[in-house]
Amino acid sequence: MLAARLHIPSREVRVEKVPVPEPGFGQVRVRVRAAGVCLSDVHLADGTLTPKLLVGDVVTLGHEVSGVIDALGEGVTGWTVGDPVVLQAGEPDRFGTRGVDFDGGYAEYTLASVRSLVSIPAGLSFEQACIIPDAVSTPWAAITATAAVRPGEAVAVWGVGGLGAHAVQLLRLVGAAPVIAIDPLPAARRRGMNAGADAVLDPADPQLGETVDTLTRGLGLDAAFDFAGVAHARDQAMALLGRGGRLIVVGLANEPLTVPSDLGLAHFGQSVRGHFGSQPDHLHQLIDLTARGRLDLTGSISDVLPLTEAQAALHRLASKEGDPIRLILRP
């Protein structure tokens, strides 16, 4: 079969022929129908991120994966060949992340334990389903668990890319108000408005602080989300927090994070909270919300490319060519 493999020493991504994997005990083999291209994949290819738990120095990329069950391993019950499924980004019975620390879904076939499978309901496409395990579930977990956003709280999102755009939608879904989207790119600000932001702002605007103050009636932000992974965004967000405000760091910059002053943290009870990924329950919640029409992901699929164009897809995402939210590879 074909698989897009990252060679760690050279950081090259090559589409290669490899053996079709055989499912072990408690595993299924999935014929991949869609795999999302994430900025994390770009960072793995450019060297910003390096797998910590990978055995060897080559891995098949892809942690956003959907498809149909192709074969059952020994001991598997409750699933049949042909069932449409989406895979959790991690495996409950092993450490690491799919497509980072063990082989993922940039391939014609991939393996998954039955505990990582979630059924895809009728009416939800493979393309939309595959992006939920990260592009949608990561901001959902950041909002509902790490930040614990409540209805009526004032929030802002820095970085309206693949995760940030979904964060705007999800913040509206939980009743946050106002929802402010902040990005230096005009196209990203338009994306934020289309996603339902109450206001879209340029971080370089010298009146940004005054505008946020007006929008929050002088109370400041209850929660600020950094999906950009930029030091300046974090500094700006910290300065705009109100009493009890939380800065949620989701974007990965691989740089030191500096708190400008401890006065706000101490006197106003503010906090900085790191966030990574999501839990299995979050994926189940989002599949249900999407299937019930509460969440619309049709506008999230920017383009679908064949697996053989994996390198081109990574380049397009890195260069923001065409302003993509999510690109999908289809084997």
Beta strands, then each sheet from edge to edge (+ up, - down):
strand 1: 2-7
strand 2: 12-17
strand 3: 27-37
strand 4: 58-60
strand 5: 65-72
strand 6: 84-87
strand 7: 109-113
strand 8: 117-119
strand 9: 155-158
strand 10: 179-182
strand 11: 199-201
strand 12: 221-226
strand 13: 241-249
strand 14: 271-274
strand 15: 301-306
strand 16: 326-330
sheet 1: 2+ 1- 4+
sheet 2: 7+ 3- 5+ 6- 8+
sheet 3: 7+ 3- 16+ 15+
sheet 4: 11+ 10+ 9+ 12+ 13+ 14+
end
